[in-house]
Amino acid sequence: MPTAPIIITITTAITMSTNAPDRLLYLLQVANASFPTGAFNHSYGFETWIDSGALDDAASFESACRDWLRYAAVPTDGAAVAHAHRRAAAGDLDGLVDLDHIVGALKLSRESREASFKTGRALLGAYRDVFSADSLAPFAEATRDGRCEGHQAVIFGAAAEAQGIGADDAVLAFLHAALSNLVSVGARLIPLGQIESQRIVRDAWPLLTQGADQACTTEIDTLGSATAGLDVASMRHERLHTRLCMS
């Protein structure tokens, strides 16, 4: 009898050590720029600012990135990842569809909205093919039927839940990937050096952590952004004389 708790404890430890690396590896793979979503090719209006000369060096670009995180990425897509995670855990397909509509409505420019659901659908397809996972089949059917568009944040959160990832880790990975992709845009367009680019990401670690905490506690009725200037830049992007990014 006294040995029973020891056996249970050892079994649990083995299970945790087996699954934890898989969860970490999943996040490292899906949040990587090489995962085929096309997110690395979207500037979300930043190319317009760079083209105008408003952002022309590492300092100005970093400041804009940090504002984008605080006032756009965290309270919209970051929060949507957390809400998608919870609704997926509850098996609430209608809730995921409703959340997808909210995320789409918060994308004020056509290009940013299209970027969000195009990368989302690419993420959904790659997730199902690479991981042979059918957990998101009902949501995929809803996108095919036109019930929703399939925005990246919603799919990222739902897929992370299906893989056993916690909501906080999913949001942090999503925000880090979004910032890394945006910095890669700045590196190509300004251009920035590799060390400068990596320092921007590294110096944002505290902001990313705080942002993930904020996103996980953001109520559904308070999702939204306060980046009117960037929204206008995104609307102007399609009329630039030359474009290297899709949005």
KEZALO-193481 format. One record per residue: z, y, x of N, C-alpha, C in turn. Coordinates in steps of 0.02 Angstrom, whole numbers, plus 32768, in hexadecimal, padded with zeros to 4 digits. Layout:
ZYXZYXZYX;...
***
This chain:
80007FC3802980008000800080008040802B;802A8044805F802A808280877FE8809080A9;7FBF805B80B37F80806780D77F49808280AA;7F52807C80687F1C8091803A7F0880DA8043;7F37810980467F23814F804F7EFD815B808F;7F0F813580C47EEC813E81047EA4812880FD;7E9880F080DB7E5480D780D17E2A810980A9;7E48812680747E258156804A7E1481948072;7E4381AB809C7E3881E780C37DFE81DC80F4;7DFD81A281157DC8819481457D8481918122;7D82817180E87D43816C80C27D2981B180B0;7D5581DD80987D42822080867D27824780C2;7D49823F80FA7D33826281377CEE824D814C;7CE0820B81467C9E81F381587C69820F812A;7C78821280EA7C49822D80B97C3A827680C8;7C6E829D80D67C6582E380E47C3B82ED8123;7C4A82C681587C2682CF81967BDD82BB818F;7BCE828D81607B89827881567B6282AD812F;7B8182CA80FD7B5D82F880D17B5A833F80EA;7B8E8357810A7B90839C81207B5683AF814D;7B458386817F7B0B839881A87ACA839C8180;7AC38370814F7A87837181267A8283B380FF;7ABA83CB80E67AB9840A80C17AA7844480EE;7AC38444812A7AB38479815B7A6A8475816F;7A528439817D7A0C8431819179DD84468159;79F08438811B79C6844D80E279BF849980E3;79F784BD80E979F4850680E979CC85218124;79D68503815F79B18519819A796685108190;795284DB816E790B84CE816478ED84FB812E;790E84FE80F478F1852380BC78F4856E80C7;7926858680EB792D85CE80F6790685E58134;78E385B7815578BD85C78190787A85E6817D;7863861581A678238637819777E886078197;77EF85CD81B777B8859D81B977B385748179;77E68577814D77E28553810E77AD857580E4;777E855080C87741856E80AB774B85928068;776985CD806B776F85F7802F774486368034;773186498072770A8686807C773586C4807D;777786BD807C77A386F7807A779B872580B6;7789870980EF77828731812C774987648128;771E875D80F576E3878880EF76EC87BF80BB;772B87CA80A6773987FE8074776888328091;775788718088778188A880A277A988CA806C;779A88BC802C77BE88DA7FF377C189267FF6;77898944800C7784898C8010779189A98055;77AD8982808277BC899C80C5777D89AE80EC;7747898B80DF7709899C810376F289E280F1;76FD89F880B476EB8A3C80A077138A6F80C8;77548A6380CE777F8A9080F5776A8A91813F;775A8A57815977458A54819F77038A7881A9;76D68A6D817B76948A8E817E769A8ADA817B;76CB8AF3815576D48B3B814E76F78B5B8189;77148B3181B477398B4B81EE77838B5581E0;77998B4681A477E08B4E8193780B8B1E81BB;77F08AE481C978128AB381F477E68AA88231;77FF8ABC826B77D48AB782A677F78A9D82E4;78358A8882DD78598A6B8316788F8A3C82FC;78B38A1C832B78E589EB8317791D8A0A82EF;79328A468301796B8A6682E0795B8A778297;79228A95828B79108AA7824679038A69821C;78E48A38823A78D689FA8215791789D58204;794589D28234798489AF822779AB89D181F0;79AD8A1381F079D18A3881BC79B48A298177;79718A27817279518A188132795F89D0811C;795F89A2814B796D895C813B79B489548120;79E38977813E7A29897181277A31898F80E1;7A0E89C680D47A1189E2809079F089B3805E;79B98994807279978964804779C589298036;79EA891280677A1988DC805B7A4F88F18028;7A6E892B80357AA58942800B7A91894F7FC4;7A5989727FBC7A48898E7F7A7A1089697F55;79F189397F7579BB89147F5479C588C97F59;79C588AE7F9579C688657F9C7A0788457F82;7A4088637F947A8088457F807A8A88477F34;7A8688837F147A9588857ECC7A5E886B7E9E;7A2588597EB979F0883C7E8E79E587F37EA1;79BD87E67ED379AC87A17EE479E987797EFC;7A1387987F257A4E87757F3D7A7A875E7F03;7A87878C7ED57AAF877A7E9A7A8C87467E6F;7A4A874B7E6B7A23871B7E437A2986D47E60;7A2B86CE7EA27A34868D7EC27A76866D7EAA;7AAB86957EAA7AED867C7E947AEC86677E4B;7ACE86907E207ACB86807DD97A9F86437DCC;7A68863D7DF17A3D86027DE97A6285C37DFD;7A8985C87E327AB1858F7E497AE085787E12;7B0385A67DF27B3385947DBE7B0F85777D81;7AD885937D6E7AB4857B7D327A9585377D3F;7A7E852C7D7C7A6384EA7D8D7A9B84B67D8C;7AD584C97DA57B0E849A7DA57B2284877D5E;7B1984B57D2F7B2984A87CE97AF084877CC4;7AB8847C7CE57A7D845F7CC47A60848C7C8F;7A6684CD7C9A7A5284FF7C687A0C85187C76;79DA84F47C5F799585077C6A7984854A7C48;799B85537C0B798E85927BE879AD85CC7C0E;79E885C07C2B7A0885F57C5279E086077C90;79C285D57CB1799885E17CEB795986097CD7;793D85F77C9F7901861A7C87791386637C77;794B866E7C56796086B37C46796D86DB7C86;798D86BA7CB7799A86DC7CF7795986EE7D19;792986C27D1678E886CF7D3478C7870D7D15;78CE87147CD478B387507CB278D787907CCA;7918878B7CD4793E87C57CEC792787DA7D32;792087A87D5E790987B77DA278C587D77DA2;789787BE7D79785587DB7D75785688227D5B;788288307D2A788788737D0E78A288A67D40;78C9888E7D7178E688BB7DA278B588CC7DDB;787D88A87DDD784988B87E0F781B88EC7DF0;7825892B7E02780389617DDE77B989687DF1;77A689547E2C7760895A7E40773D89167E36;76FD89197E2876D688DB7E1D76D788B07E5B;76CE88CF7E9676CA88A77ED3770C88847EE2;774488A67EDA778488867EE97793884E7EB8;778088577E79778A88227E47775F87E57E57;771F87F27E6876F387BB7E79770A87987EB9;772287BE7EE9773B87A07F27777687727F17;77A187877EE977DC87607ED877CA871D7EB8;779B871E7E88778C86DE7E67775986B47E8E;772F86D47EB6770186AC7EDF772786857F14;775686A77F36777F86847F6877AC86517F45;77C186617F0877EB86317EE377C685F27ED2;778985F97EB9776385BE7EA7775085957EE4;774385B87F1C773585947F5A7773856E7F71;77AE858E7F6B77EC856D7F7D77F885307F51;77EC85367F1177F684FF7EE277C984C47EF3;778984D27F00775B849D7F10776C847A7F51;777C84A27F85778D84857FC677CF845E7FC2;77FE84787F9D783F84557F95783584107F77;780E840D7F42780483CD7F2077DC839C7F4B;77AC83B77F717783838B7F9B77A883737FD9;77CA83A17FFB77EB8391803A78278364802F;785083747FFC788E83507FF27889831B7FBB;784D83127FA0784182E07F6B787682E67F34;788383237F2078B883317EF0789A83467EAD;78B283267E78789B83367E3478D0835C7E0C;790483717E2E793B83927E0A792583D37DE8;78F183F37E0378DA84317DE5789C84277DBA;788E83E97DA8785283DA7D7F785284007D3D;788A84047D19788A842A7CDA787984747CE4;789484917D19788484D87D26783C84E07D3C;782384B07D6377DC84B37D7777AF84AF7D3A;77C284867D0A779B84807CCC779D84C27CA5;77D784E47CA777DD85247C8477B085587CA3;77A785567CE5777985867D06773185767CF4;772085367CF176DC85227CE076CB85347C97;76FD85307C6D76F2853F7C2676F385897C17;770285B17C4A770485F97C40774586137C23;777885E97C2077B986017C0677DB86307C37;77CB86297C7777E786567CAA77B786587CE5;77C486867D14779686907D4C77A986657D89;77E886577D9277FC862F7DCB780B86597E09;783D86837E04784D86B07E3C7875868D7E73;786986A37EAF788386817EEA78CF867A7EE8;78F386AF7ED7793C86AD7ED8795786797EA8;793886737E6E794F86437E3C794485FC7E55;790A85EF7E7178FA85AC7E897924859B7EC6;792F85CA7EF2795885BE7F2E799E85A97F19;79BC85CD7EE979FF85BD7ED47A04857A7EB1;79D4856C7E8579D5852C7E6079CA84F17E8F;799D84F97EBF798F84C37EEE79CB84B77F1C;79EC84ED7F317A2784E57F5C7A5D84BF7F37;7A6784CD7EF77A9984A87ED07A87845E7ECD;7A48844F7EC37A32840A7EBF7A3E83E47F00;7A3F84097F377A4A83EA7F797A9383EA7F8D;7ABF83FF7F607B0783FF7F6F7B1E84397F99;7AF6846E7F9D7B0984AA7FC47B3584D67F98;7B6A84F27FB47B9485207F8F7B6F85627F81;7B8385847F4B7B6285C27F397B6885F67F6F;7BA285FC7F8F7BAC862E7FC37B7E86227FFF;7B7885E380147B4C85D3804C7B0385DE8039;7AF185CE7FFB7AAC85D87FE57A9986227FE6;7AC6864C7FCD7AB886947FCC7AB286B08013;7AE1869C803E7ADF86B580837A9F86A080A6;7A8A8661809D7A4C864980BC7A10866F80A0;7A10867B805F79D8869F804079D386E6805C;7A0B870A805F7A0A874F807879F6875280C1;7A10872380E979FE8721813079B387158139;799886E68112795086D88116792787158100;793D873780CB7918877180B2791787A880E7;795087B48106795387E7813B792987D38177;792D8795818B7906877D81C578BB878581B9;78A58775817D785E877D816D784A87C6816E;787587F2815478658839815378638855819A;7891883F81C478928856820A7853883E822E;783B8804821D77FD87EC823D77C28818822A;77C4883481ED7791886481D8779488A28204;77D188BD820D77D988F7823777C488EB827E;77D288AE829677BF889D82DB7773889F82E4;774E888C82B07705888C82B576E788D182AA;770488F8827D76E48936826776F98974828F;7737897882A7774C89B682C8772E89C0830D;772C8993833B774D8951833D77928956835E;77B9891F835777FA891A837777F888E183AA;782188E883DD782888B2840D7851887983F0;784B883F840F786F880483F778BA880E83FA;78D3882B8430791B88358437793388698404;790E889F83FB792088D183C8792488B18383;78F48888837478F288688332792E883B8328;793E8813835A797687E5835479B9880A8350;79BD8842837279FB886A836E7A0688868329;79CF8899830779D588B382C279F3887D8295;79DB8840829C79F5880982747A3E87FA8287;7A4B87F682C87A8F87E682DE7AC1881B82C8;7AB0885A82CE7ADE888F82BB7AEA88938270;7ABF8872824A7AC7887282017AF3883881E9;7B0C880F82167B3587D682007B6F87EB81D3;7B98881D81E77BCF883181BA7BB688498176;7B7F886D81767B63888681377B4A884C810C;7B2C881B812B7B1487E081077B4E87BA80E8;7B8487B2810D7BBE878F80F47BDE87B480B9;7BE687F580C17C02881E808B7BD3881C804E;7B938820805C7B62882080257B6387DE7FFF;7B6A87A780227B6D876680017BAB87627FD3;7BE3877B7FEB7C20877C7FC27C1687A77F84;7BF687E07F8D7BE9880D7F557BBA87EC7F23;7B8587CE7F3C7B5487AE7F107B7387777EE6;7BA187517F037BBF871A7EDF7BEF87317EA8;7C0287707EA97C3087897E767C0E87BD7E49;7BCD87C67E507BA887F67E277B9B87D97DE2;7BB087FC7DAE7BA587E47D6A7B5B87EA7D58;7B4587C07D2B7AFF87BD7D197AE788007CFC;7B1488237CD97B0088627CB97AFC889C7CEB;7B1188917D287B1088C77D597ADD88BB7D91;7AB288897D897A7C88807DBA7A4F88BE7DB9;7A3A88D37DF37A0E890E7DF57A0B892A7E3B;79DC89577E4679D489767E8879D389C17E81;79DF89E27EB979DF8A2B7EBB79B58A437EF5;79778A2D7EF579498A3D7F2D79088A597F10;790D8A917EEE78D38AAF7ECD789C8ABF7EFF;78B08AD97F39787E8AEA7F6C78568AAE7F83;78788A767F8B78558A397FA0782A8A1E7F67;78408A257F2978188A107EF077D68A377EEF;77DA8A797EFB779D8AA27EFC77708A8D7F37;778F8A7F7F7077688A6A7FAA77448A287F9C;776689FC7F77774789BC7F65770C89C77F35;771389F77F0776DC8A067EDA76A08A247EFE;76AE8A4A7F3276788A6A7F5876568A3A7F89;76778A037F96765F89D67FCB761889BD7FBE;760A89AB7F8075C8898F7F71758F89C07F7D;759F8A007F86756B8A337F9075678A4B7FD9;758B8A2B800575868A3C804C753F8A2C8065;75288A54809574E48A4A80AF74DE8A0980D5;751489F580F7751689B4811875598993810A;7559895281037597892E80F4759888ED811B;75D088E0813B75DA88A0815D760688718134;762C888E81067658886680DB763E88648094;76558834806E763E882B8029766388597FF8;769D8871800C76C3889D7FDF76EA88D08008;
***
